[in-house]
């Protein structure tokens, strides 16, 4: 809901969608054709948490890939970014995500 509120407040005319591949990979939020966001409830992220983002990266459409979790470690690896949920919300409203 926070992403939807942000897009509405900023009057961004970008669609917000969900993606699921035929192989069962999923990504929770797609913002336009720019950003793919996966949200995990886990307190510790693992490489396995990036499966959906890596799968959609193969499509060659999106620019940013963000994993949001309860893990307090923020990591950047190329176009992939893992953020603690509070940092994600702060970055979102500061305009650093979209």
N, CA, C and O atoms as a printed pandas DataFrame, in Angstrom:
     atom_number atom_name residue_name chain_id  residue_number  x_coord  y_coord  z_coord
0              1         N          UNK        A               1    0.817   -1.195    0.000
1              2        CA          UNK        A               1    0.000    0.000    0.000
2              3         C          UNK        A               1    0.863    1.262    0.000
3              4         O          UNK        A               1    0.471    2.300   -0.535
4              5         N          UNK        A               2    2.029    1.154    0.603
5              6        CA          UNK        A               2    2.909    2.322    0.670
6              7         C          UNK        A               2    3.377    2.743   -0.726
7              8         O          UNK        A               2    3.465    3.935   -1.021
8              9         N          UNK        A               3    3.673    1.776   -1.570
9             10        CA          UNK        A               3    4.108    2.082   -2.943
10            11         C          UNK        A               3    2.964    2.728   -3.706
11            12         O          UNK        A               3    3.171    3.719   -4.406
12            13         N          UNK        A               4    1.771    2.185   -3.583
13            14        CA          UNK        A               4    0.595    2.760   -4.247
14            15         C          UNK        A               4    0.369    4.192   -3.761
15            16         O          UNK        A               4    0.104    5.083   -4.568
16            17         N          UNK        A               5    0.470    4.420   -2.459
17            18        CA          UNK        A               5    0.291    5.765   -1.902
18            19         C          UNK        A               5    1.342    6.727   -2.453
19            20         O          UNK        A               5    1.026    7.864   -2.802
20            21         N          UNK        A               6    2.584    6.271   -2.530
21            22        CA          UNK        A               6    3.664    7.109   -3.053
22            23         C          UNK        A               6    3.378    7.509   -4.497
23            24         O          UNK        A               6    3.474    8.685   -4.851
24            25         N          UNK        A               7    3.027    6.530   -5.329
25            26        CA          UNK        A               7    2.766    6.814   -6.748
26            27         C          UNK        A               7    1.610    7.797   -6.905
27            28         O          UNK        A               7    1.658    8.688   -7.754
28            29         N          UNK        A               8    0.578    7.635   -6.093
29            30        CA          UNK        A               8   -0.572    8.525   -6.151
30            31         C          UNK        A               8   -0.199    9.929   -5.675
31            32         O          UNK        A               8   -0.524   10.916   -6.335
32            33         N          UNK        A               9    0.479   10.019   -4.533
33            34        CA          UNK        A               9    0.873   11.308   -3.963
34            35         C          UNK        A               9    1.759   12.097   -4.920
35            36         O          UNK        A               9    1.596   13.307   -5.078
36            37         N          UNK        A              10    2.696   11.401   -5.554
37            38        CA          UNK        A              10    3.617   12.057   -6.482
38            39         C          UNK        A              10    3.047   12.207   -7.890
39            40         O          UNK        A              10    3.689   12.761   -8.782
40            41         N          UNK        A              11    1.825   11.699   -8.067
41            42        CA          UNK        A              11    1.148   11.742   -9.373
42            43         C          UNK        A              11    1.973   11.091  -10.474
43            44         O          UNK        A              11    2.012   11.555  -11.613
44            45         N          UNK        A              12    2.627   10.008  -10.097
45            46        CA          UNK        A              12    3.371    9.204  -11.057
46            47         C          UNK        A              12    2.372    8.344  -11.818
47            48         O          UNK        A              12    1.579    7.635  -11.198
48            49         N          UNK        A              13    2.390    8.389  -13.102
49            50        CA          UNK        A              13    1.441    7.629  -13.906
50            51         C          UNK        A              13    2.040    6.285  -14.328
51            52         O          UNK        A              13    1.847    5.829  -15.455
52            53         N          UNK        A              14    2.760    5.671  -13.410
53            54        CA          UNK        A              14    3.372    4.376  -13.680
54            55         C          UNK        A              14    2.470    3.264  -13.160
55            56         O          UNK        A              14    1.959    3.352  -12.043
56            57         N          UNK        A              15    2.269    2.216  -13.960
57            58        CA          UNK        A              15    1.453    1.108  -13.460
58            59         C          UNK        A              15    2.191    0.326  -12.377
59            60         O          UNK        A              15    3.419    0.241  -12.379
60            61         N          UNK        A              16    1.423   -0.237  -11.462
61            62        CA          UNK        A              16    1.951   -1.089  -10.404
62            63         C          UNK        A              16    1.379   -2.479  -10.653
63            64         O          UNK        A              16    0.161   -2.658  -10.675
64            65         N          UNK        A              17    2.255   -3.461  -10.840
65            66        CA          UNK        A              17    1.814   -4.799  -11.220
66            67         C          UNK        A              17    2.569   -5.871  -10.444
67            68         O          UNK        A              17    3.429   -5.579   -9.613
68            69         N          UNK        A              18    2.220   -7.119  -10.741
69            70        CA          UNK        A              18    2.799   -8.313  -10.147
70            71         C          UNK        A              18    3.247   -9.203  -11.295
71            72         O          UNK        A              18    2.659   -9.146  -12.375
72            73         N          UNK        A              19    4.279  -10.030  -11.092
73            74        CA          UNK        A              19    4.768  -10.907  -12.162
74            75         C          UNK        A              19    4.957  -12.321  -11.652
75            76         O          UNK        A              19    5.459  -12.542  -10.550
76            77         N          UNK        A              20    4.543  -13.276  -12.476
77            78        CA          UNK        A              20    4.765  -14.696  -12.197
78            79         C          UNK        A              20    5.123  -15.366  -13.513
79            80         O          UNK        A              20    4.399  -15.240  -14.500
80            81         N          UNK        A              21    6.249  -16.083  -13.521
81            82        CA          UNK        A              21    6.687  -16.773  -14.732
82            83         C          UNK        A              21    5.987  -18.122  -14.863
83            84         O          UNK        A              21    5.349  -18.598  -13.924
84            85         N          UNK        A              22    6.114  -18.720  -16.021
85            86        CA          UNK        A              22    5.536  -20.047  -16.238
86            87         C          UNK        A              22    6.248  -21.102  -15.393
87            88         O          UNK        A              22    5.715  -22.190  -15.178
88            89         N          UNK        A              23    7.447  -20.783  -14.916
89            90        CA          UNK        A              23    8.206  -21.700  -14.064
90            91         C          UNK        A              23    7.947  -21.470  -12.575
91            92         O          UNK        A              23    8.540  -22.143  -11.732
92            93         N          UNK        A              24    7.066  -20.523  -12.250
93            94        CA          UNK        A              24    6.684  -20.292  -10.863
94            95         C          UNK        A              24    7.478  -19.224  -10.131
95            96         O          UNK        A              24    7.257  -19.014   -8.938
96            97         N          UNK        A              25    8.399  -18.539  -10.811
97            98        CA          UNK        A              25    9.115  -17.432  -10.177
98            99         C          UNK        A              25    8.156  -16.256  -10.050
99           100         O          UNK        A              25    7.316  -16.037  -10.922
100          101         N          UNK        A              26    8.284  -15.496   -8.958
101          102        CA          UNK        A              26    7.388  -14.365   -8.720
102          103         C          UNK        A              26    8.157  -13.126   -8.300
103          104         O          UNK        A              26    9.227  -13.210   -7.698
104          105         N          UNK        A              27    7.595  -11.982   -8.628
105          106        CA          UNK        A              27    8.079  -10.694   -8.136
106          107         C          UNK        A              27    6.841   -9.927   -7.678
107          108         O          UNK        A              27    5.862   -9.809   -8.415
108          109         N          UNK        A              28    6.897   -9.413   -6.462
109          110        CA          UNK        A              28    5.732   -8.804   -5.833
110          111         C          UNK        A              28    5.253   -7.514   -6.489
111          112         O          UNK        A              28    4.051   -7.324   -6.672
112          113         N          UNK        A              29    6.176   -6.628   -6.843
113          114        CA          UNK        A              29    5.787   -5.332   -7.391
114          115         C          UNK        A              29    6.654   -4.958   -8.588
115          116         O          UNK        A              29    7.881   -5.048   -8.539
116          117         N          UNK        A              30    5.998   -4.539   -9.653
117          118        CA          UNK        A              30    6.675   -3.973  -10.813
118          119         C          UNK        A              30    6.170   -2.556  -10.956
119          120         O          UNK        A              30    4.964   -2.325  -11.050
120          121         N          UNK        A              31    7.078   -1.616  -10.973
121          122        CA          UNK        A              31    6.695   -0.220  -11.140
122          123         C          UNK        A              31    7.071    0.171  -12.561
123          124         O          UNK        A              31    8.247    0.301  -12.902
124          125         N          UNK        A              32    6.038    0.356  -13.381
125          126        CA          UNK        A              32    6.269    0.635  -14.793
126          127         C          UNK        A              32    7.116   -0.457  -15.407
127          128         O          UNK        A              32    6.919   -1.642  -15.140
128          129         N          UNK        A              33    8.056   -0.044  -16.227
129          130        CA          UNK        A              33    9.017   -0.976  -16.817
130          131         C          UNK        A              33   10.407   -0.630  -16.305
131          132         O          UNK        A              33   11.406   -0.840  -16.993
132          133         N          UNK        A              34   10.460   -0.092  -15.077
133          134        CA          UNK        A              34   11.717    0.369  -14.520
134          135         C          UNK        A              34   12.203   -0.464  -13.338
135          136         O          UNK        A              34   13.372   -0.847  -13.276
136          137         N          UNK        A              35   11.294   -0.743  -12.400
137          138        CA          UNK        A              35   11.715   -1.266  -11.107
138          139         C          UNK        A              35   10.941   -2.535  -10.743
139          140         O          UNK        A              35    9.716   -2.588  -10.853
140          141         N          UNK        A              36   11.687   -3.555  -10.308
141          142        CA          UNK        A              36   11.101   -4.802   -9.812
142          143         C          UNK        A              36   11.438   -4.899   -8.328
143          144         O          UNK        A              36   12.599   -4.764   -7.940
144          145         N          UNK        A              37   10.420   -5.134   -7.498
145          146        CA          UNK        A              37   10.604   -5.168   -6.044
146          147         C          UNK        A              37   10.040   -6.467   -5.483
147          148         O          UNK        A              37    8.884   -6.814   -5.726
148          149         N          UNK        A              38   10.861   -7.167   -4.741
149          150        CA          UNK        A              38   10.447   -8.384   -4.046
150          151         C          UNK        A              38   10.488   -8.089   -2.548
151          152         O          UNK        A              38   11.461   -7.520   -2.052
152          153         N          UNK        A              39    9.438   -8.473   -1.830
153          154        CA          UNK        A              39    9.353   -8.237   -0.391
154          155         C          UNK        A              39    9.349   -9.581    0.330
155          156         O          UNK        A              39    8.567  -10.473    0.000
156          157         N          UNK        A              40   10.228   -9.715    1.312
157          158        CA          UNK        A              40   10.330  -10.938    2.099
158          159         C          UNK        A              40   10.148  -10.604    3.576
159          160         O          UNK        A              40   10.626   -9.573    4.050
160          161         N          UNK        A              41    9.460  -11.471    4.293
161          162        CA          UNK        A              41    9.239  -11.269    5.723
162          163         C          UNK        A              41   10.406  -11.782    6.560
163          164         O          UNK        A              41   10.453  -11.552    7.769
164          165         N          UNK        A              42   11.331  -12.464    5.935
165          166        CA          UNK        A              42   12.445  -13.090    6.658
166          167         C          UNK        A              42   13.326  -12.059    7.365
167          168         O          UNK        A              42   13.517  -10.941    6.885
168          169         N          UNK        A              43   13.847  -12.463    8.505
169          170        CA          UNK        A              43   14.770  -11.599    9.249
170          171         C          UNK        A              43   16.183  -11.655    8.660
171          172         O          UNK        A              43   16.986  -10.745    8.867
172          173         N          UNK        A              44   16.475  -12.713    7.937
173          174        CA          UNK        A              44   17.772  -12.866    7.270
174          175         C          UNK        A              44   17.536  -13.215    5.812
175          176         O          UNK        A              44   16.863  -14.197    5.501
176          177         N          UNK        A              45   18.090  -12.409    4.921
177          178        CA          UNK        A              45   17.932  -12.717    3.508
178          179         C          UNK        A              45   18.982  -13.751    3.091
179          180         O          UNK        A              45   20.049  -13.856    3.696
180          181         N          UNK        A              46   18.656  -14.503    2.056
181          182        CA          UNK        A              46   19.574  -15.486    1.494
182          183         C          UNK        A              46   19.621  -15.287   -0.017
183          184         O          UNK        A              46   18.823  -14.534   -0.574
184          185         N          UNK        A              47   20.540  -15.951   -0.663
185          186        CA          UNK        A              47   20.625  -15.879   -2.128
186          187         C          UNK        A              47   19.335  -16.371   -2.773
187          188         O          UNK        A              47   18.953  -15.907   -3.847
188          189         N          UNK        A              48   18.676  -17.302   -2.118
189          190        CA          UNK        A              48   17.432  -17.861   -2.627
190          191         C          UNK        A              48   16.330  -16.800   -2.737
191          192         O          UNK        A              48   15.432  -16.924   -3.570
192          193         N          UNK        A              49   16.397  -15.768   -1.909
193          194        CA          UNK        A              49   15.391  -14.703   -1.916
194          195         C          UNK        A              49   15.431  -13.873   -3.197
195          196         O          UNK        A              49   14.472  -13.166   -3.506
196          197         N          UNK        A              50   16.519  -13.954   -3.934
197          198        CA          UNK        A              50   16.682  -13.179   -5.169
198          199         C          UNK        A              50   16.197  -13.926   -6.409
199          200         O          UNK        A              50   16.290  -13.389   -7.512
200          201         N          UNK        A              51   15.675  -15.162   -6.261
201          202        CA          UNK        A              51   15.287  -15.990   -7.406
202          203         C          UNK        A              51   14.382  -15.268   -8.395
203          204         O          UNK        A              51   14.662  -15.233   -9.593
204          205         N          UNK        A              52   13.302  -14.694   -7.889
205          206        CA          UNK        A              52   12.348  -14.019   -8.758
206          207         C          UNK        A              52   12.947  -12.824   -9.456
207          208         O          UNK        A              52   12.705  -12.602  -10.643
208          209         N          UNK        A              53   13.737  -12.044   -8.719
209          210        CA          UNK        A              53   14.374  -10.869   -9.320
210          211         C          UNK        A              53   15.376  -11.269  -10.399
211          212         O          UNK        A              53   15.469  -10.614  -11.437
212          213         N          UNK        A              54   16.118  -12.333  -10.158
213          214        CA          UNK        A              54   17.079  -12.808  -11.164
214          215         C          UNK        A              54   16.354  -13.342  -12.391
215          216         O          UNK        A              54   16.807  -13.151  -13.520
216          217         N          UNK        A              55   15.231  -14.008  -12.167
217          218        CA          UNK        A              55   14.465  -14.538  -13.296
218          219         C          UNK        A              55   13.910  -13.408  -14.167
219          220         O          UNK        A              55   13.984  -13.478  -15.394
220          221         N          UNK        A              56   13.357  -12.372  -13.541
221          222        CA          UNK        A              56   12.798  -11.272  -14.336
222          223         C          UNK        A              56   13.905  -10.428  -14.969
223          224         O          UNK        A              56   13.682   -9.783  -15.994
224          225         N          UNK        A              57   15.083  -10.429  -14.373
225          226        CA          UNK        A              57   16.221   -9.724  -14.963
226          227         C          UNK        A              57   16.550  -10.302  -16.348
227          228         O          UNK        A              57   16.999   -9.575  -17.235
228          229         N          UNK        A              58   16.328  -11.589  -16.527
229          230        CA          UNK        A              58   16.595  -12.230  -17.816
230          231         C          UNK        A              58   15.694  -11.704  -18.926
231          232         O          UNK        A              58   16.007  -11.866  -20.105
232          233         N          UNK        A              59   14.584  -11.078  -18.562
233          234        CA          UNK        A              59   13.688  -10.487  -19.553
234          235         C          UNK        A              59   14.323   -9.256  -20.209
235          236         O          UNK        A              59   13.957   -8.886  -21.325
236          237         N          UNK        A              60   15.276   -8.622  -19.513
237          238        CA          UNK        A              60   15.974   -7.460  -20.069
238          239         C          UNK        A              60   15.133   -6.202  -20.142
239          240         O          UNK        A              60   15.395   -5.333  -20.974
240          241         N          UNK        A              61   14.133   -6.089  -19.292
241          242        CA          UNK        A              61   13.225   -4.941  -19.351
242          243         C          UNK        A              61   13.498   -3.938  -18.244
243          244         O          UNK        A              61   13.520   -2.732  -18.490
244          245         N          UNK        A              62   13.705   -4.423  -17.029
245          246        CA          UNK        A              62   13.785   -3.555  -15.867
246          247         C          UNK        A              62   15.199   -3.057  -15.599
247          248         O          UNK        A              62   16.182   -3.685  -15.992
248          249         N          UNK        A              63   15.281   -1.913  -14.921
249          250        CA          UNK        A              63   16.563   -1.266  -14.635
250          251         C          UNK        A              63   17.047   -1.536  -13.219
251          252         O          UNK        A              63   18.247   -1.700  -12.995
252          253         N          UNK        A              64   16.121   -1.584  -12.255
253          254        CA          UNK        A              64   16.461   -1.769  -10.841
254          255         C          UNK        A              64   15.748   -2.996  -10.297
255          256         O          UNK        A              64   14.612   -3.296  -10.664
256          257         N          UNK        A              65   16.449   -3.696   -9.410
257          258        CA          UNK        A              65   15.903   -4.884   -8.774
258          259         C          UNK        A              65   16.138   -4.756   -7.278
259          260         O          UNK        A              65   17.283   -4.719   -6.829
260          261         N          UNK        A              66   15.061   -4.689   -6.507
261          262        CA          UNK        A              66   15.171   -4.402   -5.085
262          263         C          UNK        A              66   14.528   -5.520   -4.263
263          264         O          UNK        A              66   13.386   -5.912   -4.504
264          265         N          UNK        A              67   15.278   -6.017   -3.301
265          266        CA          UNK        A              67   14.767   -6.976   -2.327
266          267         C          UNK        A              67   14.590   -6.243   -1.006
267          268         O          UNK        A              67   15.548   -5.683   -0.473
268          269         N          UNK        A              68   13.372   -6.244   -0.473
269          270        CA          UNK        A              68   13.068   -5.581    0.790
270          271         C          UNK        A              68   12.814   -6.673    1.820
271          272         O          UNK        A              68   12.031   -7.592    1.582
272          273         N          UNK        A              69   13.485   -6.568    2.973
273          274        CA          UNK        A              69   13.301   -7.585    4.010
274          275         C          UNK        A              69   13.493   -6.966    5.392
275          276         O          UNK        A              69   13.674   -5.756    5.528
276          277         N          UNK        A              70   13.449   -7.823    6.412
277          278        CA          UNK        A              70   13.684   -7.385    7.781
278          279         C          UNK        A              70   15.156   -7.471    8.157
279          280         O          UNK        A              70   15.536   -7.150    9.283
280          281         N          UNK        A              71   15.987   -7.907    7.204
281          282        CA          UNK        A              71   17.428   -7.975    7.441
282          283         C          UNK        A              71   17.969   -6.553    7.424
283          284         O          UNK        A              71   17.734   -5.807    6.473
284          285         N          UNK        A              72   18.685   -6.179    8.462
285          286        CA          UNK        A              72   19.160   -4.793    8.594
286          287         C          UNK        A              72   20.367   -4.467    7.725
287          288         O          UNK        A              72   20.862   -3.340    7.750
288          289         N          UNK        A              73   20.840   -5.433    6.966
289          290        CA          UNK        A              73   21.996   -5.209    6.097
290          291         C          UNK        A              73   21.518   -4.714    4.737
291          292         O          UNK        A              73   20.660   -5.340    4.114
292          293         N          UNK        A              74   22.070   -3.589    4.272
293          294        CA          UNK        A              74   21.773   -3.061    2.945
294          295         C          UNK        A              74   22.940   -3.411    2.027
295          296         O          UNK        A              74   24.095   -3.115    2.332
296          297         N          UNK        A              75   22.622   -4.047    0.896
297          298        CA          UNK        A              75   23.657   -4.518   -0.020
298          299         C          UNK        A              75   23.317   -4.082   -1.440
299          300         O          UNK        A              75   22.160   -4.136   -1.856
300          301         N          UNK        A              76   24.336   -3.649   -2.179
301          302        CA          UNK        A              76   24.181   -3.338   -3.603
302          303         C          UNK        A              76   25.132   -4.231   -4.385
303          304         O          UNK        A              76   26.307   -4.368   -4.046
304          305         N          UNK        A              77   24.597   -4.834   -5.440
305          306        CA          UNK        A              77   25.395   -5.658   -6.339
306          307         C          UNK        A              77   24.925   -5.360   -7.755
307          308         O          UNK        A              77   23.981   -5.982   -8.242
308          309         N          UNK        A              78   25.577   -4.417   -8.413
309          310        CA          UNK        A              78   25.144   -3.997   -9.750
310          311         C          UNK        A              78   23.776   -3.350   -9.683
311          312         O          UNK        A              78   23.573   -2.380   -8.952
312          313         N          UNK        A              79   22.829   -3.892  -10.453
313          314        CA          UNK        A              79   21.458   -3.364  -10.462
314          315         C          UNK        A              79   20.598   -3.956   -9.360
315          316         O          UNK        A              79   19.425   -3.605   -9.233
316          317         N          UNK        A              80   21.171   -4.857   -8.557
317          318        CA          UNK        A              80   20.438   -5.495   -7.475
318          319         C          UNK        A              80   20.738   -4.780   -6.160
319          320         O          UNK        A              80   21.885   -4.457   -5.849
320          321         N          UNK        A              81   19.673   -4.546   -5.403
321          322        CA          UNK        A              81   19.799   -3.840   -4.142
322          323         C          UNK        A              81   18.948   -4.559   -3.098
323          324         O          UNK        A              81   17.780   -4.861   -3.344
324          325         N          UNK        A              82   19.530   -4.830   -1.948
325          326        CA          UNK        A              82   18.796   -5.405   -0.821
326          327         C          UNK        A              82   18.716   -4.339    0.258
327          328         O          UNK        A              82   19.734   -3.792    0.683
328          329         N          UNK        A              83   17.488   -4.047    0.701
329          330        CA          UNK        A              83   17.273   -2.977    1.678
330          331         C          UNK        A              83   16.439   -3.456    2.859
331          332         O          UNK        A              83   15.489   -4.225    2.708
332          333         N          UNK        A              84   16.824   -2.978    4.039
333          334        CA          UNK        A              84   16.004   -3.128    5.235
334          335         C          UNK        A              84   14.718   -2.347    4.976
335          336         O          UNK        A              84   14.765   -1.273    4.376
336          337         N          UNK        A              85   13.589   -2.856    5.408
337          338        CA          UNK        A              85   12.308   -2.258    5.053
338          339         C          UNK        A              85   12.189   -0.791    5.454
339          340         O          UNK        A              85   11.589   -0.004    4.722
340          341         N          UNK        A              86   12.744   -0.413    6.592
341          342        CA          UNK        A              86   12.665    0.992    7.005
342          343         C          UNK        A              86   13.492    1.879    6.067
343          344         O          UNK        A              86   13.091    2.999    5.748
344          345         N          UNK        A              87   14.637    1.374    5.636
345          346        CA          UNK        A              87   15.472    2.119    4.686
346          347         C          UNK        A              87   14.747    2.249    3.345
347          348         O          UNK        A              87   14.789    3.301    2.708
348          349         N          UNK        A              88   14.088    1.178    2.926
349          350        CA          UNK        A              88   13.330    1.216    1.674
350          351         C          UNK        A              88   12.268    2.312    1.718
351          352         O          UNK        A              88   12.159    3.108    0.785
352          353         N          UNK        A              89   11.486    2.358    2.795
353          354        CA          UNK        A              89   10.434    3.368    2.901
354          355         C          UNK        A              89   11.010    4.783    2.919
355          356         O          UNK        A              89   10.461    5.695    2.300
356          357         N          UNK        A              90   12.114    4.952    3.629
357          358        CA          UNK        A              90   12.770    6.253    3.666
358          359         C          UNK        A              90   13.242    6.650    2.264
359          360         O          UNK        A              90   13.007    7.774    1.820
360          361         N          UNK        A              91   13.900    5.732    1.580
361          362        CA          UNK        A              91   14.385    6.007    0.218
362          363         C          UNK        A              91   13.232    6.250   -0.745
363          364         O          UNK        A              91   13.324    7.110   -1.622
364          365         N          UNK        A              92   12.151    5.501   -0.588
365          366        CA          UNK        A              92   10.984    5.687   -1.455
366          367         C          UNK        A              92   10.461    7.101   -1.347
367          368         O          UNK        A              92   10.294    7.782   -2.359
368          369         N          UNK        A              93   10.197    7.555   -0.121
369          370        CA          UNK        A              93    9.599    8.883    0.061
370          371         C          UNK        A              93   10.580   10.023   -0.202
371          372         O          UNK        A              93   10.165   11.158   -0.435
372          373         N          UNK        A              94   11.874    9.726   -0.165
373          374        CA          UNK        A              94   12.867   10.751   -0.529
374          375         C          UNK        A              94   13.051   10.827   -2.046
375          376         O          UNK        A              94   13.774   11.690   -2.543
376          377         N          UNK        A              95   12.400    9.931   -2.773
377          378        CA          UNK        A              95   12.481    9.946   -4.239
378          379         C          UNK        A              95   13.683    9.183   -4.777
379          380         O          UNK        A              95   14.048    9.367   -5.938
380          381         N          UNK        A              96   14.297    8.348   -3.982
381          382        CA          UNK        A              96   15.489    7.614   -4.425
382          383         C          UNK        A              96   15.180    6.254   -5.050
383          384         O          UNK        A              96   16.084    5.597   -5.566
384          385         N          UNK        A              97   13.933    5.829   -5.012
385          386        CA          UNK        A              97   13.562    4.539   -5.594
386          387         C          UNK        A              97   12.973    4.735   -6.976
387          388         O          UNK        A              97   13.433    4.136   -7.948
388          389         N          UNK        A              98   11.949    5.581   -7.060
389          390        CA          UNK        A              98   11.272    5.851   -8.344
390          391         C          UNK        A              98   11.742    7.179   -8.866
391          392         O          UNK        A              98   11.308    7.612   -9.933
